Amino acid sequence: MTEANIYDNTVDQNAKDAYFTASQGQLIWTRFKKQKAAMVGAWVLVFLILSGIFAPFLTPYDPTIAGRDKDYLNGAPTIPQFCDDNGCSLRPFVYALERSRSAKTNFRWVTTINTDKRQYLEFFVEGSHFKYFGITFNTHLFGLDEGFVHLFGTDSTGKDIFSRTFHAINTSLAVGTIGVFIAFVLALIIGGISGYYGGWVDSFIQMVTDAVRTIPAIPLFMALAAFIPDTWSAEERFFFISIILGLIGWPTLARRVRTHLLTERNQEYVLAAQLCGASSGHVIRKHLLPSFTSYIIVDLVISFPYMVLSETALSFIGLGLKDPVNSLGVMLQNVTSADVLLNYQWYFIPVIFFIVLVMAFVFVGDGLRDAADPYGDTKK
């Protein structure tokens, strides 16, 4: 046997040893990396999450009414460029906007683009104030020294759609995170108790679970929308919607936890822990739930797009969040009129981000689901 063959055999043996001695998390990550669609979805998801978190810095203006451009209502996107008929520049620029009245328009205000006047894009400019961890900042990634730049255009009130979109992603993800966390905690507690004890406890809990699953979401939120006082602030409405989504989103995961615990509670390692005097809570928390942690993680990731979809749908029909809160559902309310469809197509840009966000969650969830059983395709 040559030295090359010996080296190859050693490498193969080391790879096999590393595979069979790897932790569960390492095995899942190894299989997840092999799925290109899931990896692309993961990178897109990371980009969107970071964009939402750092939206106040990445966007040039306040997304609320305070950051509107009164001289550019329903304005088309202003795309920075480097060259025009007057020559090229190393710095990106946009054209200045001028507002005037004339007899031709019955003395209405008219906004025109002055192609002879450039406004150069600047980076790390001072603008509206925002807070991170209690510290106030006013530096934004880009902007103009004078005037406004609207990469995605403006809406009917002059608010920058680019700024609103990234803040909306952050809001929708925050609602989903709170809702998923509440549903996750309830599912582990209720499903754990139901699966571990069984008997009449399991029967009673399953009746409650079935009752919650049969509650129609839209009529429920219609009733709650009538209940919410008009005096509630945007933050109070935000947390209320998040809590309700969590309270009605736990039954599916709870059933899966229950099913697993029903099959695992009579295993030898559970009986050994009980004989050692471990309490029921300790057995569930330290032995049973960790035995299928990977599947719980998969369920959490898959639950996110459903929470985001729920918030978007409720806000879209006017039962969820409302202005001045920026969420994807609130922004989708603006694309329902025929006038927008015919004349203001840039209103649909947030729709693209919404679709990409949901699809990224779906691809990552499918990838994690396939990778959750690391030994599934192991050759025997």
Summary of the structure (lengths in Angstrom):
residues: 380
radius of gyration: 27.2
end to end distance: 26.4
largest distance: 95.6
contacts: 1158
relative contact order: 0.13
helix: 62%
strand: 14%
